[in-house]
Amino acid sequence: MDKINMEGTLNRYKVLKKYLEIFLPFKYNVKDLDMRNIDIAFLNELDYYLRSEKSCAM
């Protein structure tokens, strides 16, 4: 059971990483973002992007 959970977590990490690599240049015209710049507005925009553009329901 633990191995299955770890594989699922790793898969979700890889998918989110891929979507962030698309989202950051699309929205902010950057390849990377300092974690100190992550705020509620960023999270809301990312949430909207994932739900509307990538059909991801969280």
Secondary structure, DSSP 8 states (H G I E B T S, - for coil): -HHHHHHHHHHHHHHHHHHHHHHHHHHHS-S---GGG--HHHHHHHHHHHHHTS----
